[in-house]
Amino acid sequence: MNTIVVASGNRGKLREIAQIFRGYTILSMQEAGFSGDIEEDGATFAENALIKARAVSRALHCTALADDSGLCVEALGGAPGVYSARFCGRHGDDAANNALLLKKMEDVPDGRRAAYFASCVALCTADGRELTADGRTYGRILRAPEGEGGFGYDPLFYSDELGKSFGAATAEEKNAVSHRGKALAALAEKLAGVRL
């Protein structure tokens, strides 16, 4: 069975990737033995995804997959964008990121709360091949969290396609319409018949 090392330790992302790439063994970079820090200094989701996938692939001589994704809010000029995970100034503090988003959006009327999640996934093989795929999903920012599921901004993002927040959706519902789900599905399609 082919193994893909995911350039992330985020358990939510790993679960999502494993559910879509069912024919592969999915390992986190820590499980595969990568412990270095990767500086995500790209200006776009695609640049950051490639930075991470290349670093892990080269260090471990393996096939590595990375995603960079974020929330882009129309009323905030596309912010937090590539800074979504560290919007509050600390990386990965979901509660603080959500609190800051709600504060910045508190005076924004309902008709101007449009937002989308964007994702780019990159796969780099040990022999230097690179594939990328993108996905987006559209919705709006709620005034309060809804649901206990998902991670990150999921409880504040009302999905147009689902008619509910990502936080209130099941993993299967979210994967069917999510930005990362769409990008991963597009990548899985590109991988069909490719020997890793």
C-alpha atoms as one frame of an Amber mdcrd trajectory, in Angstrom:
protein
   0.000   0.000   0.000   1.313   3.482  -0.862   2.243   5.754   2.024   1.732
   9.510   2.077   3.329  11.577   4.827   1.243  14.616   5.677   3.198  17.765
   6.504   0.996  18.530   9.492   0.329  17.440  13.027  -3.238  18.800  12.959
  -5.435  15.837  13.916  -8.497  17.325  12.213  -6.666  17.686   8.897  -5.195
  14.186   9.178  -8.646  12.667   9.740 -10.039  14.560   6.755  -7.159  13.471
   4.488  -7.412   9.837   5.599 -11.153   9.796   4.852 -10.546  10.959   1.272
  -7.319   9.016   0.516  -8.684   5.633   1.621  -6.313   3.624  -0.555  -3.188
   5.037   1.094  -1.482   4.755   4.453  -1.548   8.267   5.904   1.096   9.263
   8.450   1.680  12.600  10.137   5.153  14.033   9.653   5.855  13.377  13.350
   4.860   9.703  12.990   7.221   9.465  10.006  10.120  10.989  11.948  10.128
  14.631  10.849  10.516  17.029  13.764  11.832  20.202  12.154  10.076  23.536
  11.971   8.945  24.691   8.549   8.700  28.424   7.980   5.570  29.163   5.989
   6.632  32.450   4.432   4.810  32.183   1.118   2.458  34.920  -0.041  -0.189
  32.459  -1.268  -1.788  29.204  -0.145  -0.059  27.386  -3.043   3.396  28.682
  -2.092   2.953  27.642   1.536   1.638  24.183   0.628   4.623  23.550  -1.651
   7.100  24.834   0.969   5.767  22.307   3.500   5.450  19.329   1.128   8.945
  19.885  -0.321  10.542  20.157   3.135   9.074  16.863   4.370   9.582  15.018
   1.079  13.238  16.025   0.851  13.998  15.336   4.515  12.374  11.882   4.589
  12.789  10.884   0.899   9.085  10.119   0.722   5.853  11.211  -0.875   4.606
  14.153   1.172   1.337  16.014   1.089   0.686  19.458   2.524  -2.242  21.775
   2.551  -2.436  25.453   3.182  -5.849  26.836   3.667  -7.647  29.675   5.264
 -10.695  31.796   5.622 -11.125  34.807   3.358 -13.722  37.330   4.533 -15.038
  39.854   2.037 -15.652  42.633   4.599 -12.071  42.258   5.888 -10.487  42.602
   2.448  -9.804  38.859   2.222  -8.325  38.565   5.715  -7.313  36.513   7.575
  -6.294  34.586   4.416  -2.834  32.987   4.641  -2.665  34.194   8.262  -5.800
  32.286   9.324  -4.026  29.919  11.756  -2.235  32.829  13.459  -4.829  35.596
  13.074  -4.685  36.424  16.789  -0.878  36.474  16.800  -0.429  32.904  18.120
  -0.413  29.875  15.851  -3.302  27.438  16.231  -5.292  29.201  18.983  -8.759
  28.495  17.574 -10.654  30.159  20.426  -8.649  33.388  20.187  -8.832  33.423
  16.378 -12.612  33.004  16.493 -12.985  35.684  19.165 -10.947  38.155  17.091
 -12.975  37.379  13.955 -16.251  37.954  15.812 -14.929  41.244  17.219 -13.842
  42.502  13.791 -17.209  41.481  12.309 -19.522  42.697  15.082 -20.667  45.843
  13.199 -20.800  44.220   9.745 -24.411  43.890   8.556 -25.821  40.498   7.577
 -25.731  41.291   3.862 -21.970  41.909   3.943 -20.761  38.831   5.823 -19.799
  36.755   2.752 -16.712  34.581   3.090 -15.050  31.569   1.567 -12.574  28.933
   2.657  -9.737  28.376   0.188  -7.321  25.472   0.114  -4.356  24.435  -1.944
  -2.925  20.946  -1.535   0.505  20.015  -2.803   2.032  16.579  -3.196   5.771
  16.097  -3.689   7.316  12.719  -4.455  10.770  11.462  -3.505  11.826  11.695
  -7.158  10.895  15.376  -7.383   7.454  15.294  -9.004   4.984  17.916  -7.780
   1.201  18.138  -8.078  -1.139  20.815  -6.731  -4.906  21.225  -6.614  -7.210
  23.950  -5.308 -10.640  24.091  -3.750 -13.050  26.706  -2.431 -16.323  26.660
  -0.567 -18.569  29.660  -0.071 -20.714  30.907   2.772 -20.913  33.633   5.388
 -19.714  34.453   8.884 -22.227  33.820  11.670 -22.678  36.126  14.669 -22.078
  33.283  17.150 -20.632  29.750  16.946 -22.975  26.945  15.891 -22.143  23.283
  16.504 -19.396  21.428  18.311 -17.819  19.677  15.334 -14.944  20.516  13.039
 -12.042  22.734  14.035 -10.680  26.209  13.413 -13.329  28.604  12.146 -15.843
  25.825  11.363 -18.443  26.850  14.011 -18.525  30.429  12.627 -18.734  29.502
   8.930 -22.246  28.985   7.554 -21.958  26.848   4.417 -24.181  27.896   1.512
 -24.062  24.340   0.144 -25.023  22.620   3.403 -27.403  25.216   4.829 -25.672
  24.935   8.213 -22.361  25.736   9.863 -19.373  23.471   9.352 -19.395  23.095
  13.139 -22.886  21.559  12.950 -22.042  19.288  10.005 -20.899  15.684  10.168
 -17.396  14.921   8.896 -18.926  13.298   5.805 -21.120  16.340   5.069 -18.231
  18.751   5.485 -15.810  16.666   3.383 -18.354  16.552   0.547 -18.355  20.357
   0.171 -15.301  21.684   2.016 -12.478  23.603   0.377  -9.933  21.019   1.516
 -12.250  18.183   0.528 -12.600  19.649  -2.985  -8.845  20.213  -3.311  -8.034
  16.716  -2.001 -10.614  15.129  -4.303  -9.102  16.999  -7.269  -5.638  15.818
  -6.214  -6.853  12.227  -5.742  -8.232  12.365  -9.297  -4.870  13.572 -10.627
  -3.196  10.708  -8.721  -5.405   8.012 -10.268  -3.058   5.608 -12.008   0.080
   7.465 -10.885   2.710   5.328  -9.218   4.104   7.060  -6.119
